């Protein structure tokens, strides 16, 4: 099976599972997951819905059918981003922040996904921003990024309320090529799996590259 077809099949299967989980949630489950994830719970016109901030935009998850839409916009929400939002909401265990930075390789399961993670996130970021890391600062503004204190240039983006992602770049010189890495709070595994974190970072990477080109 071609890689793209396998990916689409996997996304559809994952979508069915998590939507079923959401639809079957009772009020206590919903309220607990809202507390854990930082989502807002509302009832509008007899419909229960939650609102989740993702990459500096607000998304609505209607609970009776687990449908996701971007608030105040007709834009379609890509399946992989719908899955990230639903997985974050359903997986969030506790609302806390350890303030202990770790790399992707240090995550549970991170070593398994690390080669793909480098290929799809770190390498494109270095290739696009490595020679001009200051371009990264402007590119992150639309995603709500803020400057951080690592490396030559670093920015932190709150992908979700409790999942900051920090991109670090070192410009390099005549002796050393540019380098880069991504950092997460130690608690991120309480909200997303290593696979979801890899997809999240790939999504952020290409949003930043497109934003920089624009």
Buried (B, 14 or more C-beta within 10 A) or exposed (E): EEEEEEEBEEBEEBBEEBBEBBEEBEEEEBEBBBEBBBBEBEEEEEEBBBBBBBBBBEBBBBBEEBBBBBEEEEEEBEBBBBBBBBBBBBBBEEBEEEEEBBBBEEBEBBEEBBEEBBEBBBBBBBEBBBEEBEBBBEBBEBBBBBEBEBBBBBBBBBBBBBBBBBBBBBBBEEEEEBBBBBBBBBBBBBBBBBBBBBBBBBBBBBBBBEBBEE
